[in-house]
Amino acid sequence: MAASSLAANVQLYEPQAIYKRSEGFRLKAGGRNVAILAHDKYDFAHLSAESGVEIAVTVRGKVPIEKISIVSSRFDYYNKPKLHKNTLTWDVLDHKYFILKIEGLRELVVAVDPLETNIPDSTGPNVFNVMSRKYKADRLGKRVTTHAFLAAIADASQSKRADPIVYVPSGVYLVGNLVLPSKTSLYLAPGAVLRYTGNPKDYTTHWTKDGEGRAGTYWISTAQNSTDDNIFGRGTIDANAYEYQDAKFAPSNVVAMMTSNFTLDGLILRESGSTALNVVRSSTVDIRNLKVFNRIDDVKDNGSVDVVESQHVTVSDAIAISLSDAFTTKSSKPPSKTVPAWPGALQNSTDITFQNCLAWTANYGFKVGQGAVTNQNNIKFFGSTVYEAAVGMGIHKKWGSGSATNVTFENMIIKSTSFTTSYLSGMVGSWLALFVEDGKAGVGPINDVNIKNVMVMGNGGSAPLIRGVPGANVSNVQFQGIWLPDATQPAASLEELGLELEDPDSLIKFATNLTVVNAWDRPEATAKAAPFPDANEDAHDESESQAEP
C-alpha cells in the first residue's frame, strides 16, 4: 500500500498495483474512500484511525441484504451496524479488527490500527534508507534486490548511532533472507512490500522436510542471541506462497529466533508457506497490531502465529486468518526426519499472553499445541474472538512428557466451529478440546485450566472434548460463565455443557476434578459487555431489509 494520507483522525494507504481490488464493496472511514483488496475467499481493507471514526460499507450491485454478522478482535458485542439501503455504518470506539459477513457475499475484513505516531524520518544520521544512492534497491519488483537490504542492515548494525533504522519506502522489493543483528530496527513504510522471489535458490534452506514433504526458510529473522530488535510500520511481508507452492519450498515470513526484547508492530504478513510468524526460544517479546492474511485452503500448514519455547511473550491486537492454527504456543517435538530442528537448547514455554485477537481458521483458533517435550505454564488467552474454526480453543498434547499447566481462556467469543480437524482416529469440531494423545514419545498431563466468561454463539460442532490417557490425566478444569447458544443463563453443570460422565461414549475420559460455576463475572475492562442473551439484538435497520447480526 503506497504513501499514506492524513485527514482529521484517519490515515489511509494506497495498495500496490500487484494486488487485486475488491469488486463487491466500497468502504469509507471518516468520509474518506478506503482501498479494499480481494484475497482468497475474502476481501480486506487496512487503515489507521483514532477512536470514534465512522466506518461505512456499501455493497455494490443489487444484492439483497438480509442477514448480517460482524465480529471484532475485542470481547464486545456492540458492533451493531446501521443499515440504510445497501450501506452499513458503525463507529469504531477503539482500534480493532472486524469481519463482516453479509449472506451471499464474501467476508470483508476491516483492520483499523491506531494512528501511526512513531514514523521515522526517511533520512537522517541514524537512518539507512534502502532507496538511497548508496544502496539503490529496486522498488519496482523487477529484480532481486537483497544486496541493497543486506548492505543497509550491515551499515546500521555497525554504526555507532543510537537506534539505527533500516528504512524501506513504498515499493515492491524482491528479497532473499534478511537477518537483523542486535539493536537494529527495520521500518516498512505504508506501501512497502517485501516479496518472496519465487526461487528457492535465493534463500537459505533451514529445514529440509516437514510433514508436507517441503523444505523451507526463516525468511526474515533475528540473529541468534540478539537483543533489542524492532520490525515495525504499516508495510507488508508477502511470501506469495500459493503462486509458488509447486516448488515445495515454504517460507516463514518472520522468525524471532533466540532473541530478547523483540518488538513487531503494525505489519501485514501475507501468504505464508509455513507459519507466518514464529517466536522461537526467545524472551520479552511484544507482538502488536499484527495482520496475518493467509489462505483458508489451498496452502497447507500455513499457520499464523506460533510461540515456541519462549518466555514473557505478549501478542495483542492481532487478526490471524489461515488454514492451519491461528494463535498457538508449543514446545518441540522429538527429533525425526520430518521434524525441523530449532537451534539452541530446549526451553520451557512460560508467561505467554494473547489478548484482543481475532481468529479465522480451519483448525484451532487458540491453542496450547502438540509438541510437548518441555513444559508450558501460565498461558493466557484473553478478550478474543473466534470467527470460524474447527476447534475454538483448546490444548492438544501429542509428543513428549512435558506438562501444560495454568492455562486460562477468559472473556472469549466463539462464533462458529463448522470445520473439523483430526483427533486420534477420528475428527473433532467443538468450541473446546482439551486432550492428550499418545504420539509414542511420552505423555504428560494437563492441569489447572480456567475457562471463564465464554460466549458460544453458533451451533456448529460437538460438545467439548476432555480426554487424557493412562499416566497423563486432564485435571482441575473450572468452567465459569459459559453461555451456550439459546441459553438463558450460564451453564450450571457438566451435563448442560454436553458432558456426560456416566455415558460410555462420553467425550470425558481420564479427567478429574471438573467443576462448573454458572456465575457471570463481568470484567471491568469490558464493563459495557452484557450477558449473552442481550448480545444478539438485530442491527438498527433504516430500510426495508432485515438485518440480523
N, C-alpha and C positions, 0 to 999 in steps of 0.2 A: 504494500500500500504506500503510495507516494506521499509527498510532503503534506504535513498537517496544516489545517487552518483553524484559528481560534476565534470563535464568535460567542460573546457572553460566557456561558458556562459549558461549552461543548468543544471538544477537539475532534475533528473529522479526518479520516485517512482515505486517500485515493488508491485503489488496488492497482498492482502492476498489470499490464496488458496480457500477461501469460495466463491469467485466471479468468474463468468464465463467469459472466454476470448472471444473476437470477432473472428468470423470466416470469416468476409468479407473484412477486411482491414489490412494493415500493415502501421505503422507510424514511421517516423524518424524525429527527431528535432536536427538540427546541426550535422547531420550524425549519431546520436545515436538512437538505437531502443527504441521506447516508447510503453509501455504496453497499450492495448486497452481492455476495458471491454464491454461485452454485457449486456444491461439492458433494460427491457421492449421492446419498439419498436425502440430503438436507441442504438448506441454504444457511449462510451465516453472515452476520454483519458485526463490525467491531468499531467502537468509538470510546472516547473518554469523556466524562462529564461530572459536574458537581451534582450533589443531591438535589432532587426536585425537577429534573429535566423531564419533559413530556415526550413519550415515545408514541408515534403514530404509524401503524402498519396498514397499508392499503393493499387489498387483494386485486390483482389485475384480472380483467375479463369478467364475464358474467358467471361467477361461481357462487352458488348459494352458501351462505354462512349460517350453518345450523348448529353445529357443535364445536365448541372451543375449549381448549385446555391450555393452561400456562403454568409452568413451574419455574422456580428460581433456585439459585445456589444458596439461599438463606432459608432458615426454618421459619417460614411465614406462609400465610395463605391469604394475603391481602393483594395478590396480583390479579385483580378483577378488572379486566379492560371494559371500557365503554364501547359499545358497538353502534355506529351510525352508518347506515347503508353498507358499504363494503370496506369501511375503515374502523380499525380498533385503536383505541388510545388508552394509555395508562401512564402514571407518574412513577418514576424511579426514585424512591425515597433514599436509597443508598446505592453505591455501585454494586452491581451484581450481574449474574448471567441468567438469561431466560431461555426456555424452549417453549415456543408457541406452536400448538398443533390445531389446525382447522381441518375438520373431517373432509377427506377427499383431496387434500393438498399435502405437499411435502412439509416437514417440520422447518420452522425458521428459528435459528439461534440468534439471539441478540446479546452480544457481550459488551457490557458497559463497565469500563475500568474507571478508577479515579483519575482526575486530571493529572497529566504527567508534569510534575513540578521539578524533577531533578534532571532536566535536559542539559547535557553538557554543551559547551561551545564546540563548534566543528573545527576550530583551530585554537592553538594556544600552546604554551610551553610543555604542558603535560598531556597534550592531545596528539595522537598518532593516527591521522586520517588516511584510510587506505586509498582514497582518491587523490591524495596529494601528489605533487610532481615526483616526489621521491619513490612512491610505491606504485602508482599508476595501475590500480586494479581495473579490470574490465567490468563495468557496471551494466553491460548490455546482455549478459548471459550468453555470449557467443563463444568464449574460450575459457578454459580452466585458469583461474587466477589465484591459486593457492599461494604462490610465491609472494605476492604482494601482502597477503594477510600474515604469512609467517614472518616476513621482514618487519612488518609493523609491530607484531607481538614481541619479537625479539628486541626491537629497539625500546619498546615500552618497558619490558621487564628489566632491561639493563640500564635504563635511565635512572638518575638519582632524584627525579621529580617525585613529589608526593602524589599518590593516587593517579598513576598513569592510566590513560583511557585509549583503547583502540576504537576509533570512531568509524562506523560504517554508514555512509549516507544512503539515501534512497537509490535503489537499483537492484538488478538481479545478478548475483555473483555465484559462479560455479566454483566450489571449493572442495578440496580434499580434507584430510584430518587437520584439526586445529587443536593444539594443547596449550592451555593457559598456565603459565608459571605463577608463582605466588604473587599476591598483591597486584594483580592485573585485572582491569575491567574491560569488558567487551560491550560496546553500546551499539545497538541496532536501531537506527532512526526509523521513524514511520516510513514505510515503503521499502525498507531494506529487506531483501530476501536472500538468504544463503541457501543454495540449492544443490542437491546431490547431482554429481556429474553423470551418473549412469554407468560409469566404467569402474568395476571393482579394482582395477589396477591403479586407480588414483588413491586408493585407501590402504591402510594397514589392516591386515586380517587379524583381528583379535581373538576370534574363535572360529573353529573350522566346521563344526557340525552341531546343530541344535535338533530339537525334536522334529522339525520340518525338513531336515536334511540340508540346511542352509549354512553358509558361512556368514560372518558379519563383522561390523566395526563399531568402535566407540567414536562416532564421528567428531563431535566437538566435546572435549573433555578437559578436566583439570589435570595438572601434573600430579603424580603420586607424591603424597606428603606435602602438598602445597597448602597455603593458608591465604585467607582474605581475597578470594576471587569473587568477581561480580559479573554476571551477564544480565543486561537489562535493556529496556527500551520498548518500543511498540512494533518492532520488526518481526520477521517470520524466519523460521528454520524449517525448510521443506525437503524432506527425504524422498519425495516423489516415488514412493515405493510401488504403487500399483503399476506404473508405467514400466518399471524395470524388474518386476518380481520374477520373470522368467530367468533372470541371471542367477537366481538362488543366492543372492547376497543381500543381507538385511542390515541397514544402518540403524543404530540407536541415535536419535538426534543429539541429545545432550547426556553426558555421563559425568556426574560429580564423583570422582574416583579418589578414594583415600585422601580426602581434603578436610579442612576445618574452616569455620567462619565463611561459608559459601552462601551467596545470595543469587537467586534467579527471580527476576521481577518483570512482568508485563508482556512476555513474548507469546507468539503463536508458534506452537510446534505442530507441524502438519505432515501427514502421510508417512509416518514412520514405518520401517520394515520390521523392526523389533520394537521393544519397549521405547516409547518416545523419550522418557526421562528416567534415568537410573541414578539413584543416590546410593553409592556403594562404599561401605566401610568408612563412613565419614561422620563428622560430629559438628554440631552447632550449624545447622543448615536451615535457611529460610527461603521457602518457595512461595511466591505470592503472585496474584493476578496472572495466572497461567491459563492458556487456552490450548488444549490438545484437540485438534480436528483430524481424526483418523477415519478410516472406513469402518462401517458396521459389518461388512462382509468382504469377500474377495481377497483380503490380505490377512493371512493367519498370524497368530502370535504377535499382534501389533498392540500390546498393552500400552496404557497411558503413563502411569506413574508407579514405579517400584522403588521402595525404600528398603535396602538390603543391608542387614547387619550394621546399622548406623544408630547414632545416639543424638538426642536433643534436636530432632528434626520437626519443623512445622511446615505444613502445606495448607495455605489458606487462600480463600477467594480464587477458586480454580474450577474449570469445567474440563471434563475428560470424556471424549467420545471415541470408542474403539470397539472392535470385535472382541478382543481379549479384555482381561480385567482392567477396570478403570483406576482405582486407587488401592494399592496393596503395600503391606510390609511382608518381609520374608527373610529367612536365613538360607544358607546354602543347601543344596542337595549334595549327597555323596558324589565324589568324582566318578565320571564314567566317560565313555567315548562320545556320548551325546550331550554331555553337560559342560558348557563353557566354564572354565575355572576362573574365578575372580582372583586378582593378585592380592598378596598380603595374607595375614593370618586371620583365622576365624574370629568373629566378634559376636557378642550378643546384640540384639535389637532392643533398645530401651528408650522410653520417653519420646514417643513419636505421636504427633497430633495432626489430624486432618480436620479442618474447620471451614464451614461455608463453601462446601464443594458440591458440584452437580455432576452426576454420573449418568452416562447413557452407553450401554454395553450389551453384548450378547452373552456375557459371563457374569462375573461378580462386580457389583458396584463398589463396595467397600469390604476389604478382606485382609485378614491375617493369613498369610499364604502357606503354600505347601512345603517348601523347603524348611526343615526343622532340625538341622544338625546342631544349631545353637539355640539359646533361649530367646523368647520375645516377651517383654514385660513392659507394662504401663503404656499400652497403645490406646489412643483415644480417637474416636470418630464423633464429631460434634457438629450439630447445627447444619446438616447437609441433606441433600435430596437425591434420590434415585428416580430418574425419569423412566428408564426401562432397563431391565436386566434379566438374567436367569435367576440369580440369587441377589437379593438386595444388599445384604450384608452378612458377613459370616467369618468363621475360622475353619480352615481346611488344612490339617496337618497330614503329611504323607510320608516324607522321607526324613528319618532321624529321630533321636530320642530327646531332643530339646522340648521345653515346655512353652506353652502360651498362657500367660497369667496376667491378671489385672487388665483386662480388655474392656473398654467401655464404648457402647453405642448409645448416644444420648441426643435427644432432640432431632430425630431423623424422620424424613418423609419418604415413603416407598410408594411411588405412583403405580408402577406396573412391573410384574415379573412374568411375562408371557413366553420368554425364551426358556430353554432347558440346557443344562450342562452336565457333564459326566459325573457320576457318583458310583464308586465301586463298580458293580456290573450293570448298573442302570443309569438313569438320568434323574436329575432333580431340578425343580424350579420352585422357588419359595422366597418369601421376604427374608427368611433367616435360615442359615445352615451352620451348625457347629459340630464338626465331626473329625474323627481321627481315622485315617486309612493306613493300613499296614502295607507300605511300599517295599517291604523286605530289607529295610535299612535301619531298623529300630523304630520304636514308637514312644511317644511322650504325651503327657496329659494336657488337658485344657482345664484351667482353674480360674475361678473368681472373674466371672463375666457379668457385667452390669448392663442391662438393656432397659433404657428409661426414656419415656416420652417419645413413643414411636407412632406415627400415623401410617397405617397400611391402607392405601386409598383404592387399590384395584383388587379384583378378584382372581387375577391370574396366579398360577402356581398352586402348590400343595401346602399343607401345614408345615411348620418348621421341622427341620431335621436336626436331632440332637443325638449323637451316637459316638461312643468311644469304642475301644477294642480291649480285649483282655490285657491287663497290665497298663492301660492308659485310659482312664475314665475322663468323662466330662463332668466336672463337679462345681458346685457353688455358683449357680446361674440364677440371677434375680431378674424378673420381669416387673417393670413398674410403669403404669400409664400407657399400656399398649392398646391402641384403638384399631379395631378391625373394621372392614367395610360394613356399613349399615348398623354398626353398634351404637347404642345409646349411652354407653358408659365404657370405661376401660375394662379389659378382660380381668376377671377375678379368680380364675383358676386355670390349671393346665388344660382342662377339658375345653374351656372356652377358647383357648389358643389352638385347639385341634390336636392336642397331645394326650393320647390315651395310654396311661401307664400299664393297664391290665390287658390291653389288646396285644395278642401275639404278633400281629403285623405292625405294631407301633413303630413310629419313627424315633422313639426313645429307646436306646439300649446302652448299657454300661454308663449310665448317667446317674448322678446322685446329688441330692440337696438342690432341687429346682424349686424356686419359690415365685409366687405371683402376688403383686400388690396392685390393687386397682385404682390407687390414687393418682390423680394428675397433678404433678408438681410443676407449676408454671414457672419457667425460668425467668429471672429478672432481665436477662439480655434480650428476651423476646416477649416483653410484657404485653405486647399487643396481640399475641397469639391467643386464640380461643380454642377450647376443646374441639375435637374432630367434628361433632355433629353440626357445629356452626360454621364449619370451614368450607362447605360445599354449596355455597349460595350461587345463584345464577349471576352472570355478568349483567350490568345495567344495560339494557337493550333499548336504544332510542329509535330503532326501526322495527319493521315487522318480522325480522329474523329472530330466531330463538337461539340465544347464546347459552351454552351450558359448560362452564369450566370444570 
